Amino acid sequence: MVKITQNSYNKQSLIYNGGAFCYALISYTLGLYGLFHMNLIINFAAILLLSHGMIIAAYLVHECAHNLVFKKMQHNTFFGKFLVWICGASYGTYEDIRYKHFRHHVDNDDVVWFDYEAFFRKHPRILRLTQILEWFYIPVHDLIMHFIMVFTSFVIPQRRNQRKRNLLVILTRGSLFIMLTIYYPQVAFFYILAYLIMMTVLRFMDSIQHDYSYNLTLFTKERSPRKGDFNWEQEHTFSNPISMNIPFLNWATLNFGFHNAHHADMSIPWYKLPDKHKELFGENSKRHVPFLSQLKIFHKQRVNRIIDNHNEESPTGNDYLIAARKAEVSGGNAASFLTSF
């Protein structure tokens, strides 16, 4: 592999991150414009283009959270704060997104505040409705998570100090969407479809990258028993690239599928993760879940993974990887890094 020097890093960052940002911005702009067209074929293409622009923006937020776009943290923060508006995650703060995600890395845990399994048990009718709609591939579980994100400072006690900002964002985005719905209801519907596609892709990529359940420790000082255990982290982290034979296809999610490589060294930018994966596992390694298996898991377990998808008999570690390669695991749900609770 080519050694990463500061100069080569800056040049590559400009090319890859600059290209990704330009693509996201152009796709978002052209996608929105295409939603207003009278031709349904153009509308359909615009929905796909808009959704993918938001997907790339979301993964660039992830890169900014790791300070991998610019040299200085404040520049990454500024850029990340801009990008969350594109991917609809601006109701909470960028800092909250970054904090929760780093807790995930440092604690080797899925650190959360919202106990959605308890919520579903307390509201069985909502659970049943969620299961029915999820059967039709409608990401209702994620919609619940994003609904909480919209009203984050009014729902999460620890974020009450954000209410002024939260309300301003709600009024800004809400007013724009209400006007769009009144004057261009078809466009508003198309935008919703694009957003649902983005959520589906993000949760598809997240669903099988770890085999552990969540812990309600986001606002506690409880120490994770696995904190700092690199070997455990790698054993319970799994890669799910779109393709090992056609590397360019993985750019559709900024190489997010090379998750072992990302957890092995979270200072490596997205465009170097395939090289790190090869360094860790070799050229012809089976240390990943094939895309066909990912699709089978997503399809077969779309209802089962909503609740109680972990128990004492569930495979873990290497057994999980073997089962996942055979599409015999349920995977997780609603674990997007954009939802900071």
C-alpha positions as CSV (number, residue, x, y, z in Angstrom):
1,M,0.0,0.0,0.0
2,V,1.0,3.6,-0.6
3,K,2.1,5.3,2.6
4,I,-0.2,8.2,3.5
5,T,1.8,11.4,3.8
6,Q,0.2,14.7,4.8
7,N,0.5,16.1,1.3
8,S,-1.0,13.1,-0.4
9,Y,-3.8,13.0,2.2
10,N,-4.7,16.6,1.5
11,K,-4.6,16.0,-2.3
12,Q,-6.7,12.9,-2.1
13,S,-9.1,14.5,0.4
14,L,-9.7,17.3,-2.1
15,I,-10.3,14.9,-4.9
16,Y,-12.5,12.3,-3.1
17,N,-14.3,14.4,-0.5
18,G,-14.6,17.3,-2.8
19,G,-16.0,15.1,-5.5
20,A,-18.4,13.4,-3.0
21,F,-19.6,16.8,-1.8
22,C,-20.1,18.2,-5.3
23,Y,-22.0,15.0,-6.2
24,A,-24.2,15.3,-3.1
25,L,-25.0,19.0,-3.6
26,I,-25.6,18.6,-7.4
27,S,-27.7,15.5,-6.9
28,Y,-29.7,17.1,-4.1
29,T,-30.3,20.3,-6.2
30,L,-31.1,18.5,-9.5
31,G,-33.2,15.9,-7.6
32,L,-35.3,18.6,-6.0
33,Y,-35.7,20.4,-9.3
34,G,-36.7,17.2,-11.1
35,L,-39.5,16.6,-8.6
36,F,-41.4,19.6,-10.0
37,H,-41.3,18.2,-13.6
38,M,-44.5,17.1,-15.3
39,N,-43.0,13.9,-16.6
40,L,-43.3,10.9,-14.2
41,I,-40.2,9.2,-15.6
42,I,-38.2,12.3,-14.8
43,N,-39.9,12.4,-11.4
44,F,-38.8,8.8,-10.7
45,A,-35.2,9.5,-11.7
46,A,-35.3,12.7,-9.6
47,I,-36.5,10.7,-6.5
48,L,-33.5,8.3,-6.9
49,L,-31.1,11.2,-7.5
50,L,-32.3,13.2,-4.5
51,S,-32.2,10.2,-2.2
52,H,-28.7,9.3,-3.2
53,G,-27.6,12.9,-2.7
54,M,-28.9,12.7,0.8
55,I,-27.2,9.3,1.4
56,I,-23.8,10.7,0.3
57,A,-24.4,13.8,2.5
58,A,-25.2,11.5,5.5
59,Y,-22.0,9.5,5.0
60,L,-20.0,12.7,4.7
61,V,-21.5,13.8,8.0
62,H,-19.9,10.5,9.4
63,E,-16.6,11.5,7.8
64,C,-16.8,14.9,9.3
65,A,-17.6,13.4,12.8
66,H,-14.3,11.6,12.5
67,N,-12.5,14.8,11.3
68,L,-11.5,13.1,8.0
69,V,-12.5,15.8,5.5
70,F,-10.4,18.7,6.7
71,K,-7.3,19.0,8.8
72,K,-8.9,21.2,11.4
73,M,-11.7,20.1,13.7
74,Q,-13.6,23.4,13.4
75,H,-13.7,23.1,9.6
76,N,-15.1,19.5,9.8
77,T,-17.6,20.8,12.4
78,F,-18.8,23.6,10.1
79,F,-19.1,21.3,7.1
80,G,-20.9,18.7,9.2
81,K,-23.4,21.2,10.5
82,F,-24.2,22.2,6.9
83,L,-24.6,18.6,5.7
84,V,-27.1,17.6,8.4
85,W,-29.5,20.1,6.8
86,I,-29.3,18.3,3.5
87,C,-30.0,14.9,5.0
88,G,-32.7,16.1,7.4
89,A,-30.9,15.6,10.6
90,S,-30.6,19.2,11.7
91,Y,-33.2,19.1,14.5
92,G,-30.7,17.9,17.0
93,T,-27.1,19.2,17.0
94,Y,-24.2,17.9,15.0
95,E,-22.2,17.7,18.3
96,D,-24.8,15.3,19.7
97,I,-24.4,13.1,16.6
98,R,-20.7,13.1,16.9
99,Y,-20.7,12.4,20.7
100,K,-23.0,9.4,20.4
101,H,-21.0,8.0,17.5
102,F,-17.7,8.3,19.3
103,R,-19.2,6.6,22.4
104,H,-20.1,3.8,20.0
105,H,-16.4,3.5,19.0
106,V,-14.8,4.1,22.4
107,D,-17.2,2.0,24.5
108,N,-17.5,-0.8,21.9
109,D,-21.2,-0.6,22.5
110,D,-24.5,0.5,21.0
111,V,-24.9,3.4,23.4
112,V,-28.5,4.9,23.4
113,W,-31.1,6.7,25.4
114,F,-34.3,5.5,23.8
115,D,-35.4,2.0,24.9
116,Y,-37.6,1.2,21.8
117,E,-38.2,-2.4,22.8
118,A,-39.8,-1.2,26.1
119,F,-41.7,1.4,24.1
120,F,-43.1,-1.2,21.8
121,R,-44.0,-3.5,24.7
122,K,-45.8,-0.6,26.4
123,H,-47.7,0.2,23.2
124,P,-48.6,-3.1,21.5
125,R,-50.9,-1.5,18.9
126,I,-48.1,0.7,17.7
127,L,-45.9,-2.4,17.5
128,R,-48.5,-4.3,15.5
129,L,-49.0,-1.3,13.1
130,T,-45.2,-1.0,12.8
131,Q,-44.9,-4.7,12.0
132,I,-47.6,-4.6,9.4
133,L,-46.1,-1.5,7.6
134,E,-42.6,-2.9,7.9
135,W,-43.8,-6.0,6.1
136,F,-44.5,-3.7,3.2
137,Y,-40.9,-2.3,3.4
138,I,-42.1,1.0,4.9
139,P,-39.4,2.0,7.5
140,V,-41.8,2.9,10.3
141,H,-39.4,2.0,13.0
142,D,-37.0,4.5,11.6
143,L,-39.8,7.1,11.2
144,I,-40.5,6.7,15.0
145,M,-36.8,7.4,15.6
146,H,-36.7,10.4,13.3
147,F,-40.0,11.7,14.9
148,I,-38.2,11.7,18.2
149,M,-35.2,13.4,16.6
150,V,-37.5,16.2,15.3
151,F,-38.7,17.0,18.8
152,T,-35.5,15.9,20.5
153,S,-35.3,18.8,23.1
154,F,-38.9,18.3,24.0
155,V,-38.6,14.5,24.4
156,I,-35.2,14.0,25.9
157,P,-34.8,15.8,29.3
158,Q,-31.0,16.1,29.0
159,R,-31.5,18.3,25.9
160,R,-33.9,20.8,27.2
161,N,-31.3,23.6,26.8
162,Q,-31.6,23.1,23.0
163,R,-35.3,24.0,22.8
164,K,-34.9,27.4,21.3
165,R,-32.7,26.1,18.5
166,N,-34.8,23.0,18.1
167,L,-38.0,25.1,17.8
168,L,-36.3,27.4,15.2
169,V,-35.4,24.4,13.0
170,I,-38.9,22.9,13.3
171,L,-40.4,26.2,12.3
172,T,-38.0,26.7,9.4
173,R,-38.2,23.2,7.9
174,G,-41.8,22.7,8.9
175,S,-43.0,25.9,7.2
176,L,-41.1,25.1,4.0
177,F,-42.6,21.6,3.9
178,I,-46.2,22.8,4.7
179,M,-46.0,25.4,1.9
180,L,-44.7,22.7,-0.4
181,T,-47.5,20.4,0.6
182,I,-50.1,23.1,0.0
183,Y,-48.9,24.3,-3.4
184,Y,-47.1,21.2,-4.7
185,P,-48.6,18.2,-2.9
186,Q,-47.1,15.8,-5.5
187,V,-43.6,17.2,-5.0
188,A,-44.0,16.8,-1.2
189,F,-45.0,13.2,-1.7
190,F,-42.0,12.6,-4.0
191,Y,-39.7,14.2,-1.4
192,I,-41.1,11.8,1.3
193,L,-40.4,8.9,-1.0
194,A,-36.8,10.0,-1.5
195,Y,-36.3,10.4,2.3
196,L,-37.7,7.0,2.9
197,I,-35.2,5.5,0.4
198,M,-32.4,7.3,2.2
199,M,-33.5,5.9,5.6
200,T,-33.8,2.4,4.1
201,V,-30.3,2.4,2.7
202,L,-28.8,3.8,5.9
203,R,-30.4,1.1,8.0
204,F,-29.7,-1.6,5.5
205,M,-26.0,-0.8,5.8
206,D,-26.1,-0.6,9.6
207,S,-28.3,-3.7,10.3
208,I,-25.6,-6.4,10.4
209,Q,-22.4,-4.5,11.2
210,H,-22.4,-5.6,14.9
211,D,-24.0,-8.5,16.8
212,Y,-24.6,-6.8,20.1
213,S,-27.8,-5.2,21.5
214,Y,-28.1,-1.6,22.7
215,N,-27.4,-0.3,26.2
216,L,-29.2,2.7,27.8
217,T,-26.0,4.4,28.9
218,L,-25.8,7.5,26.7
219,F,-26.4,9.9,29.6
220,T,-24.9,7.8,32.4
221,K,-21.3,7.4,33.7
222,E,-21.5,3.6,33.6
223,R,-18.4,2.1,32.1
224,S,-18.7,-0.4,29.3
225,P,-17.1,-3.7,30.2
226,R,-15.8,-3.9,26.6
227,K,-14.3,-0.4,26.5
228,G,-10.9,-0.4,24.8
229,D,-11.0,-4.2,23.9
230,F,-9.8,-4.1,20.3
231,N,-9.9,-7.8,19.7
232,W,-13.5,-8.1,21.0
233,E,-14.4,-5.1,18.9
234,Q,-13.1,-6.7,15.7
235,E,-14.7,-10.1,16.6
236,H,-18.1,-8.5,17.0
237,T,-17.9,-6.1,14.0
238,F,-18.7,-7.3,10.5
239,S,-18.1,-5.9,7.0
240,N,-20.9,-5.8,4.5
241,P,-19.6,-4.3,1.2
242,I,-21.8,-4.0,-1.8
243,S,-19.2,-5.8,-3.9
244,M,-15.7,-7.2,-3.5
245,N,-15.3,-7.6,-7.3
246,I,-16.4,-4.2,-8.4
247,P,-14.9,-1.7,-5.9
248,F,-16.6,1.3,-7.5
249,L,-20.0,0.1,-6.4
250,N,-19.1,0.6,-2.8
251,W,-18.7,4.3,-3.4
252,A,-22.6,4.4,-3.4
253,T,-22.2,4.4,0.4
254,L,-18.7,5.8,0.6
255,N,-17.3,2.4,1.4
256,F,-19.2,2.2,4.7
257,G,-19.5,-1.5,4.3
258,F,-15.8,-2.0,5.1
259,H,-16.8,-1.7,8.7
260,N,-14.0,-3.8,10.3
261,A,-11.5,-1.5,8.6
262,H,-13.3,1.6,9.9
263,H,-13.3,0.2,13.5
264,A,-9.7,-1.0,13.3
265,D,-8.6,2.6,12.6
266,M,-11.2,5.3,12.6
267,S,-8.7,7.9,11.4
268,I,-8.7,6.3,7.9
269,P,-10.9,8.2,5.4
270,W,-13.5,6.4,3.4
271,Y,-11.5,6.1,0.2
272,K,-8.8,4.1,1.9
273,L,-11.0,1.6,3.8
274,P,-10.8,-1.1,1.0
275,D,-7.0,-1.1,1.3
276,K,-7.2,-1.4,5.1
277,H,-9.7,-4.3,4.7
278,K,-7.2,-6.1,2.5
279,E,-4.4,-5.3,5.0
280,L,-6.5,-6.9,7.8
281,F,-7.9,-9.9,6.1
282,G,-6.0,-10.4,2.8
283,E,-7.0,-10.3,-0.9
284,N,-9.4,-13.3,-0.9
285,S,-10.7,-13.2,2.6
286,K,-14.3,-14.4,3.5
287,R,-14.4,-12.0,6.4
288,H,-17.4,-10.2,5.1
289,V,-21.1,-10.8,4.4
290,P,-21.9,-11.2,0.7
291,F,-24.4,-8.7,-0.7
292,L,-26.9,-11.4,-1.7
293,S,-26.9,-12.7,1.9
294,Q,-27.5,-9.1,3.1
295,L,-30.5,-8.8,0.8
296,K,-31.9,-12.1,2.0
297,I,-31.6,-11.0,5.7
298,F,-33.2,-7.7,5.0
299,H,-36.1,-9.3,3.2
300,K,-36.7,-12.3,5.4
301,Q,-36.2,-10.6,8.7
302,R,-37.9,-7.2,8.0
303,V,-40.5,-7.9,10.7
304,N,-38.6,-10.1,13.1
305,R,-35.7,-7.7,13.6
306,I,-38.0,-4.9,15.0
307,I,-38.1,-6.3,18.6
308,D,-36.4,-9.2,20.5
309,N,-33.8,-9.8,17.8
310,H,-31.2,-10.8,20.4
311,N,-31.4,-13.6,22.9
312,E,-29.1,-16.0,24.7
313,E,-29.2,-18.5,21.8
314,S,-28.3,-15.9,19.2
315,P,-24.9,-16.5,17.5
316,T,-22.1,-14.0,18.3
317,G,-18.6,-13.3,17.0
318,N,-17.4,-15.7,14.3
319,D,-20.6,-17.8,14.7
320,Y,-22.6,-14.7,13.8
321,L,-20.4,-14.1,10.7
322,I,-20.9,-17.7,9.5
323,A,-24.6,-17.4,10.1
324,A,-24.8,-14.0,8.4
325,R,-23.0,-15.4,5.3
326,K,-25.8,-18.0,5.2
327,A,-28.5,-15.3,5.7
328,E,-29.5,-17.0,9.0
329,V,-29.4,-13.9,11.4
330,S,-32.1,-11.3,12.0
331,G,-29.9,-8.2,12.1
332,G,-30.6,-5.0,14.0
333,N,-32.9,-2.1,13.2
334,A,-33.1,1.7,13.4
335,A,-29.4,2.1,14.4
336,S,-28.6,5.1,12.1
337,F,-25.7,7.3,13.3
338,L,-28.0,10.3,12.4
339,T,-30.3,9.6,15.3
340,S,-28.2,10.8,18.3
341,F,-30.1,9.1,21.1
